Amino acid sequence: MCDKDTSLPVISNCCAAEADAAALTSRRRRLWELSHTCHCPLVGVGLPLGYLRKLVGKMTGGRVLADDYEVHVGAVTECGARNRLSEALQKELERRYAPVILRFRGAKTKEQVAQLWRAAVANGDVSGAFWAGLTHPRCNAELEEQMCRDLHMIQHQAGACVRADMGKLSTLQEENARLAQELSKLQQRSQAMLQEKTGELERQEALLLRTRAESIGKDSVIDGLRAELAQLQSAIPALESRTRLALRLAQMDEREKELRLQITALKQAQERPVAAAPPPPAPKLEAPSGGKLKMPIRLVDQSVLCVGGRSGNVATYRALIERVGAQFAHHDGGLEDNANLLDSSLAAADLVICQTGCISHSAYWRVKDYCKRTGKRCVFIDNPSISSLARGLQEVSSELEPVGQHARQD
């Protein structure tokens, strides 16, 4: 309220009879037709101060040098009569609050206008409702006074709220300054960490590139070595066969040394005088069934290779072979032993016994092909039992018997 308002409650300057007569008409009242006590809250609440200064400057044709209070008081004074400024204010209020005026137009009685005003006060939107209610044809002096009273209290409450909001704003500004300072520190730390991580990433990328270059270099060296190896292998044909032959030759040399030692021992034994005695009988082999074999087995100083058979019978195979004076060697046919050692074992053997029932297909065909190419004696046994091995040895003994007798005659 401006300083010209001396007291409350507000009393309209119009007499009651004139107000009632105006209420009976259907024309809305103009700004200059309202009570002078309504002009101050209407101008203060209904129009922003910035727009009011601009409008006053436009009406006066120059720059307004007065302060905000003087502009407000001057505008309120001009609203008491019809002039250029009051007409401009009337036009702006009508334009600004046209939707509210349209809503109040549906009120036909004073009670309906009062009800719309109370609803606006409850919703906190009183600027347009104050103008629409004061200028309504059914607004009388009593309602006008009540509206001014309500607006006066609303302004007091608004001022208290503004002061509270200013305190909160000050607190929030201080808090905002503190948070802004912390944010700045965090941003600096984040920037430093980002630079550190960027440097670390660059170092890792450089290390990765160097590792890849070294790997490519090693791959190139490996390819060169492979090419050189292939060239050497092509320059020396049958290198693998030569390696096997060299191994076989070494085995044969060892076998020859053993035979020479045996021959030397036999010659020394013949030179010593011994009493005449019948020659010792040839060792006999008993079959696992309990009966004796028909012919003695003569495999003395022979190397017998057993290929395949049950692993649990190997010890029995060895005892059976060594009992007749032969040397025993075994190869499981590639089940666990290295298949590449089979050729060297075949080369060192004088007799091969192939257990066809317990041997791999590859080892079977390798044994058969080797013995066929070299002419080496090979006995194939279907059943890996001890009796089958004994029968195979009996067959070999019968074939070697004439050869042994001829050797004794010589």
C-alpha positions as CSV (number, residue, x, y, z in Angstrom):
1,M,0.0,0.0,0.0
2,C,1.2,3.5,-0.7
3,D,1.6,6.3,1.9
4,K,-1.6,8.0,0.8
5,D,-3.6,5.1,2.3
6,T,-4.2,6.3,5.9
7,S,-6.2,3.5,7.5
8,L,-7.9,0.1,7.2
9,P,-10.6,-1.1,6.7
10,V,-11.0,0.5,3.3
11,I,-14.2,2.4,2.7
12,S,-15.3,3.1,-0.8
13,N,-15.7,6.8,-1.8
14,C,-18.9,5.9,-3.7
15,C,-22.1,6.0,-1.7
16,A,-24.0,2.8,-1.2
17,A,-26.8,3.9,-3.5
18,E,-24.4,4.5,-6.4
19,A,-22.6,1.2,-5.8
20,D,-25.9,-0.7,-5.8
21,A,-27.0,1.1,-9.0
22,A,-23.7,0.2,-10.6
23,A,-24.0,-3.4,-9.6
24,L,-27.4,-3.6,-11.3
25,T,-25.9,-2.7,-14.7
26,S,-24.1,-5.2,-16.9
27,R,-21.2,-3.1,-17.9
28,R,-17.8,-3.8,-16.3
29,R,-16.3,-0.8,-14.4
30,R,-13.2,1.0,-15.7
31,L,-10.0,1.6,-13.8
32,W,-10.9,5.3,-13.1
33,E,-14.4,4.3,-11.9
34,L,-13.0,2.2,-9.1
35,S,-12.5,3.4,-5.5
36,H,-9.2,5.3,-5.0
37,T,-8.2,2.8,-2.3
38,C,-8.3,0.0,-4.9
39,H,-5.8,1.7,-7.2
40,C,-2.7,1.2,-5.0
41,P,-3.0,-2.6,-4.5
42,L,-4.2,-3.0,-8.1
43,V,-1.2,-1.2,-9.7
44,G,1.2,-2.8,-7.2
45,V,0.0,-6.4,-7.7
46,G,-1.4,-6.3,-11.2
47,L,1.5,-4.8,-13.2
48,P,5.2,-5.5,-13.0
49,L,7.3,-2.5,-11.9
50,G,9.5,-2.8,-15.0
51,Y,6.6,-2.5,-17.3
52,L,5.1,0.3,-15.3
53,R,8.3,2.4,-15.6
54,K,8.4,1.7,-19.4
55,L,4.8,2.7,-19.8
56,V,5.3,5.9,-17.7
57,G,8.3,6.8,-19.8
58,K,6.4,6.3,-23.0
59,M,3.5,8.5,-21.8
60,T,5.8,11.3,-20.7
61,G,7.9,11.1,-23.8
62,G,11.3,10.8,-22.0
63,R,13.4,8.9,-19.6
64,V,11.9,8.5,-16.1
65,L,14.4,9.8,-13.4
66,A,12.2,9.1,-10.4
67,D,12.7,6.0,-8.2
68,D,10.3,3.0,-8.1
69,Y,8.2,4.4,-5.3
70,E,7.7,7.7,-6.9
71,V,6.7,6.0,-10.2
72,H,4.2,3.8,-8.3
73,V,2.7,6.8,-6.4
74,G,2.4,8.8,-9.6
75,A,0.6,6.0,-11.5
76,V,-1.8,5.5,-8.6
77,T,-2.6,9.2,-8.6
78,E,-3.3,9.2,-12.4
79,C,-5.7,6.3,-12.0
80,G,-8.2,8.6,-10.2
81,A,-9.2,10.2,-13.5
82,R,-9.5,9.2,-17.1
83,N,-6.3,10.2,-19.0
84,R,-3.7,8.7,-21.3
85,L,-1.9,6.8,-18.5
86,S,-5.1,5.4,-16.9
87,E,-6.4,4.3,-20.3
88,A,-3.1,2.6,-21.1
89,L,-3.2,0.8,-17.7
90,Q,-6.8,-0.2,-18.3
91,K,-5.9,-1.7,-21.7
92,E,-2.9,-3.6,-20.4
93,L,-4.9,-5.0,-17.5
94,E,-7.6,-6.2,-19.8
95,R,-5.1,-7.8,-22.2
96,R,-3.0,-9.4,-19.5
97,Y,-5.8,-11.0,-17.5
98,A,-8.3,-11.7,-20.4
99,P,-8.6,-15.5,-19.5
100,V,-9.4,-14.7,-15.8
101,I,-12.0,-12.0,-16.9
102,L,-13.6,-14.6,-19.1
103,R,-13.9,-17.1,-16.2
104,F,-15.4,-14.4,-13.9
105,R,-17.9,-13.4,-16.6
106,G,-19.9,-16.6,-15.9
107,A,-20.7,-15.3,-12.4
108,K,-24.3,-13.9,-12.2
109,T,-24.4,-12.9,-8.5
110,K,-22.3,-11.3,-5.9
111,E,-21.9,-14.7,-4.1
112,Q,-20.6,-16.3,-7.2
113,V,-18.0,-13.5,-7.7
114,A,-17.0,-13.9,-4.0
115,Q,-16.7,-17.7,-4.5
116,L,-14.4,-17.3,-7.5
117,W,-12.3,-14.8,-5.5
118,R,-11.9,-17.2,-2.5
119,A,-10.8,-20.0,-4.9
120,A,-8.2,-17.7,-6.4
121,V,-6.9,-16.8,-2.9
122,A,-6.7,-20.5,-2.0
123,N,-4.7,-21.2,-5.2
124,G,-2.4,-18.3,-4.7
125,D,-3.2,-16.6,-8.0
126,V,-4.8,-13.3,-7.0
127,S,-3.5,-10.7,-9.5
128,G,-5.9,-11.5,-12.3
129,A,-8.7,-12.4,-9.9
130,F,-8.4,-9.1,-8.1
131,W,-8.8,-7.1,-11.3
132,A,-11.6,-9.3,-12.7
133,G,-13.5,-9.2,-9.4
134,L,-13.2,-5.4,-8.8
135,T,-14.4,-4.6,-12.3
136,H,-17.3,-7.2,-12.3
137,P,-20.8,-5.7,-12.6
138,R,-22.0,-7.6,-9.5
139,C,-19.1,-6.4,-7.2
140,N,-20.5,-4.1,-4.6
141,A,-18.8,-2.0,-1.9
142,E,-18.9,-4.8,0.6
143,L,-17.2,-7.3,-1.7
144,E,-14.7,-4.7,-2.8
145,E,-13.7,-4.0,0.8
146,Q,-13.4,-7.7,1.5
147,M,-11.2,-8.2,-1.5
148,C,-8.9,-5.3,-0.5
149,R,-8.7,-6.7,3.1
150,D,-7.7,-10.2,1.7
151,L,-5.1,-8.7,-0.6
152,H,-3.7,-6.6,2.1
153,M,-3.1,-9.7,4.3
154,I,-1.7,-11.6,1.4
155,Q,0.8,-8.9,0.8
156,H,1.9,-9.1,4.4
157,Q,2.3,-12.8,4.2
158,A,4.1,-12.5,0.9
159,G,6.5,-10.1,2.5
160,A,7.2,-12.5,5.3
161,C,7.7,-15.3,2.8
162,V,10.0,-13.1,0.8
163,R,12.1,-12.4,3.9
164,A,12.3,-16.1,4.7
165,D,13.1,-16.9,1.1
166,M,15.9,-14.2,1.2
167,G,17.4,-16.0,4.3
168,K,17.2,-19.3,2.5
169,L,18.6,-17.8,-0.6
170,S,21.6,-16.4,1.3
171,T,22.2,-19.8,2.9
172,L,21.9,-21.5,-0.4
173,Q,24.3,-19.1,-2.0
174,E,26.9,-19.8,0.7
175,E,26.3,-23.5,0.2
176,N,26.5,-23.1,-3.5
177,A,29.8,-21.2,-3.2
178,R,31.2,-24.0,-0.9
179,L,30.1,-26.7,-3.3
180,A,31.5,-24.8,-6.3
181,Q,34.9,-24.6,-4.5
182,E,34.8,-28.4,-3.8
183,L,33.7,-29.0,-7.4
184,S,36.6,-27.0,-8.6
185,K,39.0,-29.1,-6.5
186,L,37.5,-32.3,-7.7
187,Q,37.7,-31.2,-11.3
188,Q,41.4,-30.4,-10.8
189,R,42.0,-33.8,-9.3
190,S,40.0,-35.5,-12.0
191,Q,42.0,-33.6,-14.7
192,A,45.3,-34.7,-13.0
193,M,44.1,-38.3,-12.8
194,L,43.0,-38.1,-16.5
195,Q,46.4,-36.8,-17.5
196,E,48.1,-39.6,-15.5
197,K,45.9,-42.3,-17.0
198,T,46.4,-40.8,-20.5
199,G,50.2,-41.0,-20.0
200,E,49.9,-44.6,-18.7
201,L,47.8,-45.5,-21.7
202,E,50.3,-44.1,-24.1
203,R,53.1,-46.0,-22.4
204,Q,51.1,-49.2,-22.6
205,E,50.4,-48.6,-26.3
206,A,54.1,-48.0,-26.9
207,L,54.9,-51.2,-25.1
208,L,52.3,-53.1,-27.0
209,L,53.7,-51.9,-30.3
210,R,57.2,-52.8,-29.3
211,T,56.0,-56.3,-28.3
212,R,54.2,-56.8,-31.5
213,A,57.3,-55.7,-33.5
214,E,59.4,-58.2,-31.5
215,S,56.8,-60.9,-32.1
216,I,56.8,-60.2,-35.8
217,G,60.6,-60.3,-35.8
218,K,60.6,-63.7,-34.0
219,D,58.0,-65.0,-36.5
220,S,60.3,-63.9,-39.3
221,V,63.3,-65.7,-37.7
222,I,61.1,-68.9,-37.2
223,D,60.0,-68.8,-40.9
224,G,63.6,-68.4,-42.0
225,L,64.7,-71.3,-39.8
226,R,61.9,-73.5,-41.1
227,A,62.8,-72.6,-44.7
228,E,66.5,-73.5,-44.0
229,L,65.4,-76.8,-42.3
230,A,63.3,-77.6,-45.4
231,Q,66.2,-76.8,-47.6
232,L,68.5,-79.0,-45.6
233,Q,66.0,-81.9,-45.6
234,S,65.6,-81.6,-49.4
235,A,69.4,-81.6,-49.8
236,I,69.8,-84.8,-47.7
237,P,67.2,-87.3,-49.1
238,A,66.0,-90.2,-46.9
239,L,67.4,-88.5,-43.8
240,E,64.9,-90.3,-41.5
241,S,65.7,-93.7,-43.1
242,R,69.4,-93.0,-42.6
243,T,68.8,-92.3,-38.9
244,R,66.9,-95.6,-38.4
245,L,69.7,-97.4,-40.3
246,A,72.3,-95.8,-38.1
247,L,70.5,-96.9,-35.0
248,R,70.1,-100.4,-36.4
249,L,73.8,-100.5,-37.2
250,A,74.7,-99.5,-33.7
251,Q,72.5,-102.3,-32.3
252,M,74.0,-104.8,-34.7
253,D,77.5,-103.7,-33.6
254,E,76.5,-104.3,-30.0
255,R,75.1,-107.7,-30.9
256,E,78.4,-108.6,-32.8
257,K,80.5,-107.7,-29.8
258,E,78.4,-110.0,-27.6
259,L,78.7,-112.8,-30.1
260,R,82.5,-112.4,-30.3
261,L,82.7,-112.6,-26.5
262,Q,80.6,-115.8,-26.5
263,I,82.8,-117.3,-29.2
264,T,85.9,-116.5,-27.3
265,A,84.5,-118.0,-24.1
266,L,83.5,-121.2,-26.1
267,K,87.0,-121.5,-27.6
268,Q,88.6,-121.2,-24.1
269,A,86.2,-123.9,-22.8
270,Q,87.1,-126.3,-25.6
271,E,90.9,-125.8,-25.0
272,R,90.5,-126.9,-21.3
273,P,90.6,-130.8,-20.9
274,V,87.3,-132.1,-19.6
275,A,86.2,-135.6,-18.8
276,A,84.2,-137.3,-21.5
277,A,80.7,-137.0,-20.7
278,P,77.6,-137.3,-22.7
279,P,76.4,-133.9,-24.0
280,P,73.8,-132.3,-21.8
281,P,70.3,-132.7,-23.0
282,A,68.6,-129.8,-24.6
283,P,66.3,-127.9,-22.3
284,K,62.8,-128.9,-22.5
285,L,59.8,-126.7,-22.2
286,E,56.7,-127.7,-20.4
287,A,53.4,-126.5,-21.7
288,P,51.1,-124.6,-19.3
289,S,48.6,-127.5,-19.4
290,G,51.1,-129.8,-17.5
291,G,52.3,-132.0,-20.4
292,K,55.7,-131.8,-22.1
293,L,56.4,-130.7,-25.6
294,K,57.3,-133.3,-28.1
295,M,60.5,-131.7,-29.3
296,P,63.1,-129.7,-27.4
297,I,63.4,-126.0,-28.2
298,R,66.8,-125.0,-29.6
299,L,67.0,-121.2,-29.5
300,V,70.3,-120.9,-27.6
301,D,71.9,-117.5,-28.1
302,Q,69.0,-116.3,-30.2
303,S,67.3,-112.9,-29.8
304,V,63.5,-113.3,-29.6
305,L,61.3,-110.2,-30.0
306,C,57.7,-110.6,-28.7
307,V,55.4,-108.0,-30.2
308,G,52.0,-107.5,-28.5
309,G,50.5,-109.8,-25.9
310,R,48.9,-109.1,-22.5
311,S,50.9,-106.9,-20.2
312,G,50.3,-109.3,-17.3
313,N,51.9,-112.2,-19.2
314,V,55.1,-110.4,-20.1
315,A,57.0,-111.8,-17.1
316,T,55.9,-115.4,-18.1
317,Y,56.9,-114.7,-21.7
318,R,60.3,-113.7,-20.5
319,A,60.8,-116.8,-18.3
320,L,59.7,-119.1,-21.1
321,I,62.1,-117.6,-23.6
322,E,65.1,-117.3,-21.3
323,R,64.6,-120.9,-20.1
324,V,65.6,-122.3,-23.5
325,G,68.7,-120.0,-23.6
326,A,67.4,-117.2,-25.8
327,Q,67.4,-113.5,-25.1
328,F,64.0,-111.9,-24.6
329,A,62.8,-108.5,-25.9
330,H,59.3,-107.1,-25.9
331,H,57.3,-104.3,-27.6
332,D,53.6,-103.8,-26.8
333,G,52.7,-102.9,-30.4
334,G,52.3,-99.2,-30.0
335,L,49.8,-99.2,-27.1
336,E,52.2,-97.5,-24.7
337,D,55.7,-98.0,-26.1
338,N,56.8,-95.6,-28.8
339,A,55.9,-97.0,-32.2
340,N,59.1,-95.5,-33.7
341,L,61.2,-97.9,-31.6
342,L,59.6,-100.9,-33.2
343,D,61.8,-100.8,-36.3
344,S,65.0,-100.8,-34.2
345,S,63.7,-103.7,-32.1
346,L,62.9,-105.7,-35.3
347,A,66.3,-105.1,-36.7
348,A,68.0,-106.4,-33.5
349,A,65.9,-109.6,-33.2
350,D,66.7,-113.0,-34.7
351,L,63.1,-114.2,-34.3
352,V,59.9,-112.3,-34.1
353,I,56.7,-113.5,-32.4
354,C,53.7,-111.4,-33.3
355,Q,50.7,-111.6,-30.9
356,T,48.0,-110.7,-33.5
357,G,45.3,-110.7,-30.9
358,C,46.8,-107.9,-28.8
359,I,48.4,-105.5,-31.2
360,S,47.5,-102.4,-33.1
361,H,46.8,-102.5,-36.8
362,S,49.6,-100.2,-37.6
363,A,52.1,-102.3,-35.7
364,Y,50.8,-105.6,-37.3
365,W,51.3,-104.3,-40.8
366,R,54.7,-102.8,-39.9
367,V,55.9,-106.2,-38.5
368,K,54.6,-108.1,-41.4
369,D,56.1,-105.8,-44.0
370,Y,59.4,-105.7,-42.3
371,C,59.8,-109.4,-42.0
372,K,58.7,-109.9,-45.6
373,R,61.2,-107.4,-46.9
374,T,64.1,-108.7,-44.8
375,G,63.3,-112.4,-44.9
376,K,63.4,-112.5,-41.1
377,R,61.6,-115.5,-39.4
378,C,58.2,-114.4,-37.9
379,V,55.6,-116.5,-36.1
380,F,52.1,-115.1,-35.9
381,I,50.0,-116.2,-32.9
382,D,46.3,-115.5,-32.7
383,N,45.8,-116.3,-29.0
384,P,48.0,-114.4,-26.5
385,S,48.2,-117.3,-24.1
386,I,51.3,-119.1,-22.7
387,S,50.4,-122.4,-24.5
388,S,50.1,-120.6,-27.8
389,L,53.5,-119.0,-27.4
390,A,55.0,-122.4,-26.5
391,R,53.5,-124.0,-29.6
392,G,55.0,-121.2,-31.7
393,L,58.4,-121.8,-30.2
394,Q,58.0,-125.5,-30.8
395,E,57.4,-124.9,-34.5
396,V,60.5,-122.7,-34.7
397,S,62.6,-125.3,-32.8
398,S,61.5,-128.0,-35.3
399,E,62.6,-125.9,-38.2
400,L,65.9,-125.0,-36.6
401,E,66.7,-128.6,-35.5
402,P,68.4,-129.8,-38.7
403,V,70.5,-126.6,-38.8
404,G,71.7,-127.2,-35.2
405,Q,72.7,-130.9,-35.9
406,H,74.7,-129.9,-38.9
407,A,76.5,-127.3,-36.8
408,R,77.5,-130.0,-34.2
409,Q,78.8,-132.3,-36.9
410,D,81.0,-129.6,-38.3
